[in-house]
Amino acid sequence: MMIDLHTHTIFSDGELIPFELVRRAEAVGYSAIAITDHMDASNLDLIIPRIVKAIEALKPHIKIDVLPGAEITHAPPDLIADLVREARHLGAKIVVVHGETIAEPVIRGTNRAAIQAGADILSHPGMINIEDLLLAKERNVYLEITARRGHAFTNGYIAKEAMRFGVPLCINTDAHGPSDLITAEHARAILLGAGIDENRIDSIFENSKSLVDKVLRRSNAQGDKKESQ
């Protein structure tokens, strides 16, 4: 089943409110989704608590796992570590950093800063260099293969270099609207198109599942701790 850890709502530049995004993802066949709106120092404290609130209200009524998150976007590299920490403090369970896509003028050094900050996922990292690939492997930061047009131009390079150095990969949609959500079969086709061997594709899906499971275990442990206090 499809797991998508990079999506957007009307809280940034997406088309849907959280409830509708989750419902449409569930209808497509998702097993888990993270809501990761574009954020910087101006709106972290506004968006994350509202996403958390929406997810808490939805939990009794849905069958898929929904994780509150953030995508730190176009931040100067020197600010990324503080923004990642603040996002986690506010309740983001998945922190994505908007990588050095060739489709936008992202500041050079963003990829390195995101990895050093301990982001969960470096989205569309463009022509990421060897030093940053090795650091991502060491820090277990996932590199994203994306379904998003424009950002997907370097999927083949990212896939080839990540597999060469053993860097963990995941696949996300970077969805901004309902038509961006995809099935697991479509995701598989995108991975094949990026040059990933058929026998490696299941391990990429498993990477996303492992990240979701880790986040849920951590959240459950924190909840048990609060109840015992």
N, C-alpha and C positions, 0 to 999 in steps of 0.2 A: 504494500500500500504506500501511497505517496506521503512523504514527510517534507514539509516546506518551511524552512526556518528564516525566511526573508520575505516579508510582505508589508504592504502599506495600506493605511486607511485615510479617511478624511482628516485625521489629525496631522497629516503632512500633505503629501500630494496624491494620495489615493482617492478612489471614487466611492468607496463603501464605508459605512460605519462598521465598527467591530462585529456586532451581531450578524450583519448580513455577510460580511467576509467569511466568518466562521461557518455560517449555514451553507454558503455556496461551496466552501472547501469540503465540508462534510458530504454534500450531495455529489461532488466529483469523485469522492472516494478517498479523501485524505484520512490518515490515521493520526496526524499531528500537524500543528501549524504554530508558528511564532509570529506575533505582530510586532514589527520592528520599524516603526515610523522614523523618518529622517529627524535627527535631533542635533542640537548644539547647545551652547550655554544658555541660549534664550528660552528654551522650551522643554528641557528635560523634566523639570519639576511640574510642568503643566500636563504633559502627555502621559508619562509613565503611570502616575496614580490613577488616571482615568481608564487606561487600558487594564490595569489590575482590577479596578472596580467592575468593569464590564465582564472580564473573565470570571471573576468570583460569582457574579450573578448568573452567568451561563452554565457553570459547571454542573448543576443538577439536571440540566435539560439537554445535554449533548453527550455523544459517545466518543468524540475525538479529544485528544489532549491539546490544550491551547496554552501557550506560554507567552507571558508578557516580555517584551524585549525592546531594543533600541538599535537604530543604525546611526552611529556617529558619522556625520556627513560633512565633508569639506572643512574639517577642523584643522587649524594649524597643527603640525605634528607635535609641537611642544605641549599642546593642551590635551592631547588624546588620552593620556594616562589618567589625568584627573577626571575627564568626562566619563571614561569607562568606570572608574570607581564610583562616581556619583550615580551613574545609571544603575549599577548593582545595588547601591544603598537605597535607591528609590523603589526597587522591586523588579528591575529587569532581570529575567532569568537567562535570556540569550542576548549577548551583546555582539553586534555586527559592526565592523568599521568599513566604511565606503572606501574601497581600495583604489589603486591608481589605474583605473580604466582608461583606455585610449580614447574613449568617447567623450571625455570631459577633462577640463584642466585641473586635475587633482594635484595638489602640491607634492613634489618629489620628496620622499622620506615618509609619506603617510603609511605605506606598507610596513616599513620597519617599526614605526611608532606603534601601530596597531598590534603587531606581534609582541613587541616588548611590553605593551600594556596588558597583555593577557586576554585580548578579545577572544570570543569563542570562534568567530568566523571572520575571515578577511574576504569581503565580497569583491567580485570582479577585479582581481589584482593586476590585470593588464600584463605587461611584459616584466613580471617580477624577476629580480635578479637572483643569482645562485646563493649569495650570502643570506638573503631574506628567506629563500626556500629552505635552507638548512636550519635557520633559526625557527621557522614555523614548524619544522619537524621536531626540533628539540623541545619547543614549548607546547606542542600538540595543538596548534592553531589550525583549524580547517580552512582550506582554500576552496573557493566556490566555483563550480561550473554553473553557469547561469542560462536560463531560458530567455533572458531579457535581450531584445534586439539592441544592437550597438555595443553593449557590454559584452555580448557573446562573441564579438569578433576575435577575441584572443582565447577562446575556450580550448582550441587545439593546442596552443602553446602551453597553457596552464596544465592541461591534462598530461601532455608529454613530459614536461619538466617535473611535475609533482610525482608522477610514476617513476621517473628516473631516479629521484632522490628519496622516495618513500614518504612523501608528505601526504597527510590525510586530506581527502577530497570529500565534498558533499555537493549535492545539486539542489538549487533553489530557483524560484521563479522571479523574485524581485517584483512580485505582482503589484500592480497599481489599480487594476480593475478586474471585473469578473472574467473577461476573456483571457486574462493572463494565467489563470489557474489551469493546471495540466494534470493529466492522469499519470500513473506510474509508467504506463506503456509509452507515453510521449516523452517522459523523462528518460526512459531507457534509450529511445531513439536519439535524443540529444547527446547522451553520453557516447553512444556508438558514433555519432557524427563528429564528436570531438576526438575520435581516434582511440577510445578506450575499448579494450578487448571485451568481448561478451562475458568471458569468465571472470572479469574483474568488477563487473557492474554491481552484482549483489553486495559486494563488500563496501561499495560507496553508499548504497542504501543503508547498509548496516551501520556505517559511520554516523548517519543522521539519527538512527534509532538509538545508538549508544549514547549520543549526546543528550537526547530527550530523556532517556532512562536515568542518566546521571543527574540531570536537573531535577527530575521528579523525586529521585531518592533524597537529594539534598533538601528539597522543599518539604518533603514528608518528615525528615529528621528535624528540621527547624520547627515545624508545626508541633511535633511531639515534645520538643524541648520547651516550647511556650506553654503547652498544656500542663507540663509537670511543675512549672514555676508557681 
